[in-house]
């Protein structure tokens, strides 16, 4: 049985319409508890270690006590604070961390030497394909993923306003958005209630943190993702499209 056939056979057993009706406004813990019960193998969390991602990790590891693989895409262009948080979370939770990056390149300098300086300025689509989309798809395939968990919320962007809790990706894997109905305020309330670690950049005007060269602070009153790809008109990097 091929991977894609296995994923389809697994997800075909799930009634997405019924699941979305049942869990549309459920607490993320309920959604994640359902996932770990019904998908004991092939469940993966993808994480950029933004605050919403850490909330999910805390629920999985501290509350539900499940060592779900956590996929982190090392784009080679992260803020130092992000990489420090990844290391801290790995130690704190004893994370089953799976780091993926572009093949055969291990530094910004090597990336620039091969693809030119500031590829994000000359071809943002190619930059994201190399650093995020291809490594993500490779990770999901190599981990025999049946379902993957994201930290997306409906209130983050207009493109996410109608996002369901459960959906299928292009490979017919289940895609789970346990924080879909939550607001930014609810995520932070969870952080403070449970003393969850988070990226210090969140306290410095960065509500959403991506790659260092293309992430800027957000002014009061701006959308929380306004600092991502500022001036380009982009709202998504491509991994969720």
Secondary structure in CASP SS format (residue, H / E / C, confidence):
PFRMAT SS
TARGET T0000
AUTHOR 0000-0000-0000
METHOD secondary structure of the structure
MODEL  1
X C 1.00
X C 1.00
X H 1.00
X H 1.00
X H 1.00
X H 1.00
X H 1.00
X H 1.00
X H 1.00
X H 1.00
X H 1.00
X C 1.00
X C 1.00
X C 1.00
X C 1.00
X H 1.00
X H 1.00
X H 1.00
X H 1.00
X H 1.00
X H 1.00
X H 1.00
X H 1.00
X C 1.00
X C 1.00
X C 1.00
X C 1.00
X H 1.00
X H 1.00
X H 1.00
X H 1.00
X H 1.00
X H 1.00
X H 1.00
X H 1.00
X H 1.00
X H 1.00
X H 1.00
X C 1.00
X C 1.00
X C 1.00
X C 1.00
X E 1.00
X E 1.00
X E 1.00
X E 1.00
X C 1.00
X C 1.00
X C 1.00
X C 1.00
X H 1.00
X H 1.00
X H 1.00
X H 1.00
X H 1.00
X H 1.00
X H 1.00
X H 1.00
X H 1.00
X H 1.00
X H 1.00
X H 1.00
X H 1.00
X C 1.00
X C 1.00
X C 1.00
X C 1.00
X C 1.00
X E 1.00
X E 1.00
X E 1.00
X E 1.00
X E 1.00
X C 1.00
X C 1.00
X C 1.00
X C 1.00
X E 1.00
X C 1.00
X H 1.00
X H 1.00
X H 1.00
X H 1.00
X H 1.00
X H 1.00
X H 1.00
X H 1.00
X H 1.00
X H 1.00
X H 1.00
X H 1.00
X H 1.00
X H 1.00
X C 1.00
X C 1.00
X C 1.00
X E 1.00
X E 1.00
X E 1.00
X E 1.00
X C 1.00
X C 1.00
X C 1.00
X C 1.00
X C 1.00
X C 1.00
X C 1.00
X H 1.00
X H 1.00
X H 1.00
X H 1.00
X H 1.00
X H 1.00
X H 1.00
X H 1.00
X C 1.00
X C 1.00
X C 1.00
X H 1.00
X H 1.00
X H 1.00
X H 1.00
X C 1.00
X H 1.00
X H 1.00
X H 1.00
X H 1.00
X H 1.00
X H 1.00
X H 1.00
X H 1.00
X H 1.00
X H 1.00
X H 1.00
X H 1.00
X H 1.00
X H 1.00
X H 1.00
X H 1.00
X H 1.00
X H 1.00
X H 1.00
X C 1.00
X C 1.00
X C 1.00
X C 1.00
X E 1.00
X E 1.00
X E 1.00
X C 1.00
X C 1.00
X C 1.00
X C 1.00
X H 1.00
X H 1.00
X H 1.00
X C 1.00
X H 1.00
X H 1.00
X H 1.00
X C 1.00
X C 1.00
X C 1.00
X C 1.00
X C 1.00
X E 1.00
X E 1.00
X E 1.00
X C 1.00
X C 1.00
X C 1.00
X C 1.00
X C 1.00
X E 1.00
X E 1.00
X E 1.00
X C 1.00
X C 1.00
X C 1.00
X C 1.00
X C 1.00
X C 1.00
X C 1.00
X H 1.00
X H 1.00
X H 1.00
X H 1.00
X H 1.00
X H 1.00
X H 1.00
X H 1.00
X H 1.00
X H 1.00
X H 1.00
X C 1.00
X C 1.00
X C 1.00
X C 1.00
X C 1.00
X H 1.00
X H 1.00
X H 1.00
X H 1.00
X H 1.00
X C 1.00
X C 1.00
X C 1.00
X C 1.00
X C 1.00
X C 1.00
X E 1.00
X H 1.00
X H 1.00
X H 1.00
X E 1.00
X C 1.00
X C 1.00
X C 1.00
X C 1.00
X C 1.00
X C 1.00
X C 1.00
X C 1.00
X C 1.00
X C 1.00
X C 1.00
X C 1.00
X E 1.00
X C 1.00
X C 1.00
X C 1.00
X C 1.00
X C 1.00
X C 1.00
X C 1.00
X C 1.00
X C 1.00
X C 1.00
X C 1.00
X C 1.00
X C 1.00
END
